Amino acid sequence: MLGLIPRLQSLSSSLLRSLDSATGRILGSQLPDPRAPDPFRGLLPFELTSKQALTIPRYGSSASDAASPNPAPSAALPGAHALAPPTPLEGSGAPDPAPFDALYGRQVLEFAGVCSLPSAVPNPALLGACASAADRLVSSVYSLVAASGVDPLRPEGFSFLGAHQRDPGRLDVRNHHCMDEAPFDAPELGEGAAWMPIVRATLGRDAHLIWKGVVVTDPGAGDQAWHPDGPDVPRDVWDAVTRAQSEPPPGPGTLPPHCLTVFVPLVPLTPEAGPTCFLPGTQHAATVAALKQEADEAGSSGGAGVPATLETALGDATVFDIRVRHRGSANKSGARRPVLYMVYGRKWFGVGMHRRLLEESGQARVGKEPPRLFRLRGDPK
Ligand SMILES: O=C(O)CCC(=O)C(=O)O
């Protein structure tokens, strides 16, 4: 009788797990197990379509406890910060939350290409100051565009160095010099950011910031087209750079991430404001092929085209591999929707290689940079 209770308990937990898995399949989202040696056993990357499935736990949380195969970053990860005892956040009296599980973060990024970090910037005052600064930046960029003789409201948009309007009502301003000034220079948005251990675990300890900017979407702007944020790095280029650095070449299959973007929405991304949507796993050629097959076969419902729609609360961050297809959705709220972003690359990947790959893939005109509108980060004053 005594032996029966644990057996019944284990039976009911395995029944619950099967039920969970069946419900997940019906609803289109599966949950990985961060504590398992293979967290994605039996799953396909495009099945991780819920925020919960893509969330990285913090060290010490029940989802990433002492039984985790991922030891604390200090033990396992060069470059990740040590698991320090919680200290109060400046001015808030609240304890500093434990770091995110960086090794699991890397696993999710390699598998699904996108992950979610709840309360990564638990500082509403800072985010509010960034939203106001983003508003001022938009006004100043629109004035500069108008002064250059281009109508900032023309339907075909505009493209200057660091300022692009590809779709009506959605302005992307990157590497403006103000990104190195207050409030954007806050440590929790820079080297001290909660995502940095995951970025370094994924791209190497010498990963570096390439771009920092804001995408600001006006009320009334529609859904973006699905897109990756840059061309793939061809395997021969990977092989050449790793050979030149005496590093082992990448293994067969999907190449590891070379560049990651971190989105920090400066307002909550509710269904009205327009969450960013991702097609998990689209950094893998196999997922892209499955998507294409679904598009070609009428009535097919393989699942590779089901997006992960990542609604966010203020302070949440989303990290993604730039090869993953994503899009900003329509802003149906009455307010502007600013998203701060940081783009990080492996030590050998930067603006120069990105530009070269755009030119080689026919996505940019050779040797023709767009005109400059303002002083960029790092330019002499
Ligand atoms: O605004 C968003 O949610 C995504 C923006 C984006 O992906 C882009 O501008 O390339």
PDBQT file of the ligand as one rigid body, heavy atoms in Angstrom, charges set to zero:
ROOT
HETATM    1  O1  LIG A 401       8.103  47.032 -34.095  1.00  0.00    +0.000 OA
HETATM    2  C1  LIG A 401       8.285  45.819 -33.960  1.00  0.00    +0.000 C 
HETATM    3  O2  LIG A 401       7.658  45.122 -33.148  1.00  0.00    +0.000 OA
HETATM    4  C2  LIG A 401       9.285  45.119 -34.838  1.00  0.00    +0.000 C 
HETATM    5  C3  LIG A 401      10.053  46.074 -35.705  1.00  0.00    +0.000 C 
HETATM    6  C4  LIG A 401      10.911  45.375 -36.691  1.00  0.00    +0.000 C 
HETATM    7  O3  LIG A 401      11.056  44.200 -36.722  1.00  0.00    +0.000 OA
HETATM    8  C5  LIG A 401      11.626  46.178 -37.694  1.00  0.00    +0.000 C 
HETATM    9  O4  LIG A 401      11.404  47.406 -37.763  1.00  0.00    +0.000 OA
HETATM   10  O5  LIG A 401      12.434  45.596 -38.444  1.00  0.00    +0.000 OA
ENDROOT
TORSDOF 0
